[in-house]
Amino acid sequence: MKKKIAKQKKGRQATQQARIDKQRTRRTSYAPRANSQKNHLPETNILTLDKPQKLPENWTKDSLSKFLDDAEHNTMATYVNCRPQYQRLSDIDTVYRLMMDNLNQSSEFFAGFFLIRTHYSYLAANRLALGGQVAEAFMVLRGCLENALYGLLVAFDTTRQEIWLRRHDDEASKKRVKEEFTIRKVMDHLKEIDERTQTIAKKLYDQTVDYGGHPNERSVTTQIDVTTDGCRTNFSADVFNVGNIPHLACLKTAARIGVCCLDIFGHIFRSRYKILGIDVKLDQLRQGL
């Protein structure tokens, strides 16, 4: 009899634990979360995971973790619902990694610093763009382009490399860096080498400035609405833009900038590109962009 009671107690404890565990898990439905329905595209391929995901205790109980959870959800929703766009971004990432794995084969090591920073900026921009933080993604995409342009400017030029390295020596050194590394100078340098790529880079750079790189009109008004009743002014803002035209445009711009930056580095690592077949891969990635 005692054994039977002990078994019953064990059974009740197991049931209670299962209920607790169930409360700490969730099933994730990957349909895009968008606060606004403006220009919203039809949802497709809604996926529900069969396997529950364990969450940290109190996750989403505060506003920050709730925001992070929504961003993660949107990222996976984009992965499912915008698979062609995601795949292109992933293919571009693969090319960056291929070149980075072979940096030790290049005589121009200094530009490698900027290739790595360009790639990591590209990854960060993808994280923001896939999650629906459109204006914020453009801020990072601007940095992505600047890293590539800086890399081209200092490549094979020990004088500029020295200027860049000594930025923090004193105020005069800092001033010299500011004068040498302006967006106009890096763009002009690219134009001397490859006018076609410079035209593309300039257009993409201007887009990043318009849509988030600077707090300009298009980066602000596309996400914030203002209404007034004569007495009060009310602000409403979309934290995320997912599954709509601005979101898809941002994903495409991320791909264009990823390819453009690789084109810029092609003038530094020309022989490596040919040996690794990167020039051919880039021709394929440009299709549709």
C-alpha positions in Angstrom: 0.0 0.0 0.0 2.8 2.4 0.8 4.5 1.6 -2.5 1.3 2.4 -4.3 0.9 5.8 -2.5 4.5 6.6 -3.3 3.9 5.9 -6.9 0.8 8.1 -6.9 2.8 10.9 -5.4 5.5 10.5 -7.9 2.9 10.6 -10.7 1.4 13.8 -9.4 4.8 15.5 -9.1 5.7 14.5 -12.7 2.3 15.9 -13.9 2.9 19.1 -12.1 6.4 19.4 -13.5 5.1 18.8 -17.0 2.6 21.6 -16.5 5.4 24.0 -15.4 7.6 23.0 -18.3 4.7 23.5 -20.7 4.2 27.0 -19.3 7.8 27.8 -20.1 7.6 26.7 -23.7 5.9 28.0 -26.8 5.0 27.0 -30.3 6.1 29.6 -32.8 4.0 30.4 -35.7 6.2 32.1 -38.3 3.8 34.6 -39.8 5.3 38.1 -40.1 4.5 40.4 -37.2 3.9 43.9 -38.6 2.3 46.7 -36.7 1.1 48.4 -39.9 -0.8 46.9 -42.8 0.2 49.6 -45.2 1.4 48.1 -48.5 1.4 44.7 -46.9 2.0 41.7 -49.1 -0.1 38.5 -48.8 1.4 36.1 -46.2 2.6 32.7 -47.5 4.1 29.5 -46.1 3.0 30.0 -42.5 4.9 27.4 -40.5 4.3 26.1 -37.0 7.1 24.3 -35.3 6.1 21.0 -33.8 8.9 21.0 -31.3 8.5 23.6 -28.5 11.4 25.9 -27.8 12.5 26.4 -24.2 12.7 30.0 -23.1 14.6 31.6 -20.3 12.6 32.4 -17.2 10.7 35.7 -17.4 11.7 36.1 -21.1 9.3 38.7 -22.8 8.1 39.9 -19.3 9.9 43.2 -19.8 9.8 45.5 -22.8 13.3 44.9 -24.0 13.2 41.1 -24.0 9.8 41.3 -25.7 11.3 43.5 -28.4 14.2 41.1 -28.9 11.8 38.2 -29.1 9.7 40.0 -31.7 12.8 40.7 -33.7 13.8 37.1 -33.6 10.3 36.0 -34.6 10.4 38.4 -37.6 13.8 37.1 -38.7 12.5 33.6 -38.9 9.3 34.7 -40.5 11.3 36.4 -43.2 13.4 33.3 -43.6 10.2 31.3 -44.3 8.1 33.8 -46.2 10.9 35.6 -48.2 13.1 32.6 -49.0 14.5 33.8 -52.4 15.5 37.1 -50.8 17.1 35.3 -47.8 18.9 32.8 -50.1 20.6 35.6 -52.1 21.8 37.3 -48.9 23.1 33.9 -47.7 24.9 33.2 -51.0 26.6 36.6 -50.7 27.7 35.8 -47.2 29.2 32.6 -48.5 31.4 34.5 -51.0 32.7 36.8 -48.2 33.6 33.8 -46.1 35.4 32.2 -49.1 37.6 35.3 -49.6 38.3 35.7 -45.8 39.4 32.1 -45.6 42.0 32.8 -48.2 43.3 36.2 -47.0 46.5 34.5 -46.0 47.2 33.9 -49.7 47.2 37.6 -50.5 50.2 40.0 -50.4 47.9 43.0 -49.6 47.2 42.1 -45.9 46.2 45.6 -44.7 43.0 45.8 -46.8 42.0 42.5 -45.1 41.1 44.5 -41.9 38.5 46.3 -43.9 37.2 43.2 -45.7 36.5 41.7 -42.3 34.8 44.8 -41.0 32.8 45.0 -44.2 31.6 41.4 -43.8 30.6 41.9 -40.2 28.7 45.1 -41.0 27.0 43.1 -43.8 26.0 40.4 -41.3 24.7 43.0 -38.8 22.7 44.7 -41.5 21.2 41.4 -42.5 20.1 40.8 -38.9 18.3 44.1 -38.7 16.8 43.9 -42.2 15.5 40.3 -41.8 14.0 41.3 -38.5 12.2 44.3 -40.0 14.2 47.1 -38.6 14.4 48.9 -41.9 15.8 52.3 -41.0 18.3 50.9 -38.6 19.5 48.4 -41.3 20.3 51.3 -43.6 22.5 52.9 -40.9 24.6 49.8 -40.8 24.6 49.3 -44.6 26.1 52.7 -44.9 29.0 51.6 -42.7 29.3 48.5 -44.8 30.0 50.6 -47.9 32.4 52.9 -46.0 34.5 50.0 -44.8 34.9 48.8 -48.4 35.7 52.2 -49.7 38.3 52.8 -47.0 39.9 49.4 -47.7 40.3 50.4 -51.4 41.8 53.8 -50.5 44.5 52.3 -48.2 45.3 49.2 -50.3 48.9 49.2 -51.5 49.4 52.7 -50.1 51.7 52.7 -47.0 51.4 56.4 -46.5 47.7 56.3 -46.1 48.0 53.2 -44.0 50.3 55.2 -41.7 47.9 58.1 -41.5 45.0 55.8 -40.7 47.0 54.0 -37.9 48.1 57.2 -36.2 44.6 58.8 -35.9 44.8 58.9 -32.1 48.4 60.0 -31.7 47.4 63.7 -31.3 44.9 66.3 -32.6 47.0 67.0 -35.7 46.9 63.3 -36.6 43.2 63.1 -36.1 42.7 66.2 -38.3 44.8 64.6 -41.0 42.7 61.5 -41.0 39.5 63.5 -41.2 40.9 65.4 -44.2 42.2 62.3 -46.0 39.3 59.9 -45.4 36.2 61.8 -46.6 33.4 60.2 -48.5 34.2 62.4 -51.5 37.8 61.3 -51.6 37.1 57.6 -51.3 34.4 57.9 -53.9 36.7 59.8 -56.3 39.4 57.1 -55.7 37.0 54.4 -56.7 35.9 56.4 -59.8 39.5 56.6 -61.0 39.7 52.8 -60.8 36.2 51.7 -61.8 33.7 54.4 -62.9 30.8 51.9 -63.3 31.1 50.5 -59.8 31.5 54.0 -58.4 28.3 55.1 -60.0 26.5 52.1 -58.3 28.2 52.7 -55.0 27.3 56.4 -55.0 23.7 55.6 -55.7 23.5 53.0 -53.0 25.3 55.2 -50.5 22.8 58.0 -51.1 20.0 55.5 -50.5 21.4 54.5 -47.1 21.7 58.2 -46.1 18.1 58.9 -47.2 16.5 55.9 -45.6 18.3 55.7 -42.2 22.0 56.5 -42.4 21.0 60.1 -41.5 17.8 61.1 -39.7 16.4 62.4 -43.0 12.7 62.8 -43.9 12.3 59.4 -45.6 13.8 57.5 -42.7 11.5 59.2 -40.2 8.1 59.6 -41.9 8.0 56.0 -43.3 7.7 54.6 -39.7 6.1 57.4 -37.7 2.5 58.8 -38.1 1.3 62.0 -36.4 -2.3 62.9 -35.8 -3.8 65.8 -34.0 -7.3 66.7 -32.8 -6.5 70.4 -32.3 -5.6 69.9 -28.6 -3.2 67.0 -28.6 -0.6 65.6 -31.0 -0.4 61.9 -31.0 2.6 59.9 -32.3 2.4 56.2 -33.5 5.5 54.4 -34.7 6.1 51.0 -36.3 9.1 49.4 -34.6 9.1 46.7 -37.3 8.3 46.8 -41.0 7.8 43.2 -42.1 6.3 41.6 -45.2 5.7 45.0 -46.9 7.3 47.0 -49.7 9.8 48.9 -47.5 10.9 45.6 -46.0 11.5 43.9 -49.4 13.2 47.0 -50.7 15.6 46.9 -47.8 16.4 43.2 -48.3 17.2 44.0 -52.0 19.4 47.0 -51.1 21.3 44.8 -48.6 22.0 42.3 -51.3 23.1 45.1 -53.7 25.4 46.6 -51.2 26.9 43.2 -50.3 27.7 42.6 -54.0 28.9 46.2 -54.6 31.4 45.9 -51.7 32.7 42.6 -53.0 33.2 44.3 -56.4 35.2 47.0 -54.7 37.5 44.4 -53.0 37.9 42.7 -56.4 40.2 45.5 -57.4 42.4 44.6 -54.4 42.3 40.8 -54.5 42.0 40.4 -58.2 44.1 37.3 -58.6 42.4 35.6 -55.6 39.0 36.3 -57.1 40.0 34.5 -60.3 41.6 31.5 -58.6 38.6 31.1 -56.2 36.0 31.7 -58.9 34.6 34.7 -57.0 34.3 36.8 -60.2 32.0 34.1 -61.7 30.0 33.9 -58.5 29.5 37.6 -58.4 28.2 37.6 -62.0 25.6 35.1 -60.9 24.6 37.0 -57.8 24.1 40.2 -59.8 21.3 38.7 -61.9 18.0 40.2 -60.8 19.7 43.0 -58.8 
